Amino acid sequence: MYPEQIVAPMKAELTSHGFKELLSASEVDNTLKQEGTTLLFINSVCGCSAGTARPGVIMAINNTTKKPNQLATSFAGYDIDAIKQARTYLLPYPPSSPAIALLKDGKVVHMVERHNIEGRPPQMIAANLIQAFETYC
């Protein structure tokens, strides 16, 4: 488990933009089972991927009129129970962090895995998400 002083600023980067932290399995269930669309960001300390994914996600929600009903996040390697439960909703996708999932009525309709994030600038990640928002939100 990562020390709080490392993850706190990375968590704040999202929560300051309206993302709700999911810290327990029950919070994951209560949030992801709701009707409508939910953007779930699985946060990570990985500098090469999460360092572009976080700004990309924020850019996406700030630059579109169609947005998910809910914004949620949990931190891999820190929010252990929440991540374990969240990954049950993301099957058949394998565990990936960072990862960005758009769920509709509790089912994944768009998934951006780490291998889709690595080496891509925030603008490309945002464009991918905005297109998904246009389709599903």
Backbone torsions as a table, in degrees:
resi	resn	phi	psi	omega
1	MET	NA	136.7	-178.7
2	TYR	-77.1	149.4	176.8
3	PRO	-67.2	145.6	-178.0
4	GLU	-57.7	-38.0	-177.5
5	GLN	-64.3	-21.6	176.8
6	ILE	-82.7	-44.2	-174.3
7	VAL	-83.3	-25.2	-174.9
8	ALA	-55.1	-48.1	180.0
9	PRO	-66.3	-31.9	179.0
10	MET	-72.0	-34.9	175.0
11	LYS	-67.5	-45.8	-177.5
12	ALA	-61.8	-31.7	178.9
13	GLU	-57.3	-34.1	179.4
14	LEU	-91.4	-44.6	-177.1
15	THR	-64.0	-29.3	177.9
16	SER	-71.1	-9.9	177.1
17	HIS	-112.1	21.0	172.3
18	GLY	95.9	3.4	177.7
19	PHE	-77.8	134.8	176.4
20	LYS	-90.2	130.3	176.4
21	GLU	-77.1	131.5	173.3
22	LEU	-104.5	109.8	-172.0
23	LEU	-105.5	-10.4	-178.1
24	SER	-139.4	165.0	178.4
25	ALA	-61.6	-39.1	-179.5
26	SER	-67.4	-36.3	175.7
27	GLU	-64.5	-38.5	176.6
28	VAL	-61.4	-50.9	-179.9
29	ASP	-59.0	-47.6	-178.2
30	ASN	-61.9	-33.4	-177.9
31	THR	-84.5	-49.2	-172.8
32	LEU	-75.5	-18.9	179.1
33	LYS	-84.0	-7.4	-177.8
34	GLN	-69.8	150.5	176.3
35	GLU	-68.8	154.3	180.0
36	GLY	99.0	-164.4	-175.9
37	THR	-106.3	142.0	178.0
38	THR	-132.7	128.7	172.2
39	LEU	-96.2	118.6	179.1
40	LEU	-109.8	120.9	176.7
41	PHE	-108.1	118.4	174.3
42	ILE	-89.9	105.7	-174.5
43	ASN	-77.6	161.0	-174.8
44	SER	-156.2	157.6	175.4
45	VAL	-84.0	-8.9	-177.6
46	CYS	-56.3	113.4	-177.2
47	GLY	-67.1	-37.7	-175.4
48	CYS	-72.6	-32.1	-178.1
49	SER	-103.5	-53.3	-178.0
50	ALA	-66.9	-28.7	179.0
51	GLY	-65.1	-22.4	173.8
52	THR	-104.0	-26.7	-178.8
53	ALA	-68.0	-45.9	-179.5
54	ARG	-58.3	-51.3	177.6
55	PRO	-63.6	-33.4	178.7
56	GLY	-65.1	-42.3	178.7
57	VAL	-65.4	-44.2	179.7
58	ILE	-64.1	-42.7	177.7
59	MET	-60.0	-40.6	-178.8
60	ALA	-63.9	-48.2	-176.8
61	ILE	-71.1	-22.6	179.7
62	ASN	-89.4	-6.7	-174.0
63	ASN	-126.9	33.6	177.5
64	THR	-149.6	152.7	176.2
65	THR	-89.8	-27.3	176.5
66	LYS	-91.8	117.3	-176.5
67	LYS	-131.3	156.0	173.9
68	PRO	-61.9	152.4	177.0
69	ASN	-65.3	-32.2	-177.1
70	GLN	-134.6	146.3	173.6
71	LEU	-119.2	125.6	-176.2
72	ALA	-137.1	154.4	178.9
73	THR	-150.8	147.8	169.9
74	SER	-138.4	157.0	-173.9
75	PHE	-110.1	115.7	177.3
76	ALA	-62.5	136.6	-179.6
77	GLY	80.2	5.3	179.6
78	TYR	-138.0	-55.9	177.5
79	ASP	-89.2	67.4	-167.1
80	ILE	-56.4	-53.7	-177.3
81	ASP	-65.4	-39.2	179.4
82	ALA	-64.6	-44.4	-179.4
83	ILE	-65.4	-42.7	179.0
84	LYS	-57.5	-44.6	179.8
85	GLN	-70.6	-41.7	179.7
86	ALA	-58.6	-38.5	-177.8
87	ARG	-66.9	-20.7	175.7
88	THR	-68.8	-27.6	177.7
89	TYR	-80.1	-19.6	-174.1
90	LEU	-94.3	-1.2	178.0
91	LEU	-61.9	142.9	14.0
92	PRO	-90.2	10.4	179.4
93	TYR	-68.6	136.6	179.2
94	PRO	-73.0	161.2	177.1
95	PRO	-55.2	135.5	-178.4
96	SER	-150.1	134.6	173.3
97	SER	-145.1	128.9	-1.1
98	PRO	-71.0	166.5	174.8
99	ALA	-154.8	152.3	-179.6
100	ILE	-131.2	121.6	-179.2
101	ALA	-122.6	135.2	170.8
102	LEU	-105.6	119.4	-180.0
103	LEU	-110.9	143.8	174.0
104	LYS	-124.9	122.1	-177.5
105	ASP	51.8	39.8	175.5
106	GLY	83.5	2.1	-179.1
107	LYS	-117.2	139.1	179.1
108	VAL	-67.3	126.0	175.4
109	VAL	-113.8	-16.3	178.3
110	HIS	-153.8	132.9	-177.6
111	MET	-132.7	133.6	174.8
112	VAL	-120.2	107.0	-178.4
113	GLU	-90.0	168.3	-178.9
114	ARG	-51.6	-42.1	-178.1
115	HIS	-67.2	-17.6	174.7
116	ASN	-87.7	-9.7	-177.9
117	ILE	-101.0	-41.7	-175.4
118	GLU	-53.9	130.0	175.8
119	GLY	77.6	4.2	-179.7
120	ARG	-107.9	140.0	179.5
121	PRO	-74.9	160.7	179.5
122	PRO	-54.2	-35.8	-179.1
123	GLN	-62.1	-37.6	179.7
124	MET	-71.1	-39.7	177.3
125	ILE	-64.1	-44.0	179.2
126	ALA	-61.8	-44.8	-179.6
127	ALA	-60.6	-41.4	178.0
128	ASN	-60.3	-45.9	-178.5
129	LEU	-69.2	-40.7	179.2
130	ILE	-60.0	-40.4	177.0
131	GLN	-62.4	-41.2	177.8
132	ALA	-65.8	-40.0	177.8
133	PHE	-61.3	-42.3	179.9
134	GLU	-61.7	-35.5	-177.7
135	THR	-78.7	-42.7	-168.2
136	TYR	-110.3	-16.7	-175.8
137	CYS	-97.0	NA	NA
